[in-house]
Amino acid sequence: MRIRATVAALSGALALSAFAMPAAHAADSSSWEAASAKALAAHSGKTAFSSDAAAADLGVTFSDLKIAKAIKVGTTAHVSTTVTYTLTHGANYDISSDDFDSGPVIYKGSSITTPDNLLGGEAPATCTKVTDTTATCTGKIDIYPGEGDLLNSDAGKWSAGALALQYSTGDYSLQGDLGSTLVQRYSKLTVNASPEPVKKGKTITVVGKLSRANWEDNKYHGYTNQPVKLQFRKKGTSTYTTLKGIYSNSTGDLKTTTTATVDGYYRFSFAGTTTTPAVSATGDYVDVQ
């Protein structure tokens, strides 16, 4: 399942849409993606799907969810991250049945029932029986920035949850606040030190650019007014030391100077924020004569 969920002021409804429908479920024509989208929309109380009867809670609960601390998302490439969790169910449910599936979700906002955005996986999780009432599950979250899954305002903290559903009845269980992750706008950092070579004691000018993914136009733009460190690594060593700190300008560009002392590598390094991951440029070698 890949769900793109956007809470929008469209007649006060929650517009949840399912895309890239996978092949038919093994038991019938029900799709994990479509069935999950329907369950999530219905749970919000603002469904764009119709239903003959209200779905019942399966009584399934989730615990021990583990997800990456951060998910770095660029402008177009598909990003997938693995989620594991424990599923607890009634003894009357056969989790290996074609009629039962489960999967993880992540959501932006204070509640899984009223998310600003919500994403899941294209396929259900794989669950392995531990006891008659518990199973360990491994699933994925799939993100497609090039297809509008994210807005720039979505960057930052997301919460994690899980869903279990029964295809034949449409009944499901949904639980949030099981963990959290950062969904971040992928960052890039460049550097160029000149002149090369340079005489000892002369001035070296170091320029570069800090940029990050824009999920709304699918391009990289300068990350403005951010603290960046100029660092140096002497030839033959493996450790960089900080020479000074500067800020990116209104277009994300960087420029500073330093004095040539010995042969070595210059780079810029950015510590990152909650919305943008840390990044360091590949060192640029300068031969000092």
Disulfide bonds with the S-S distance in Angstrom:
Cys127-Cys137 2.12
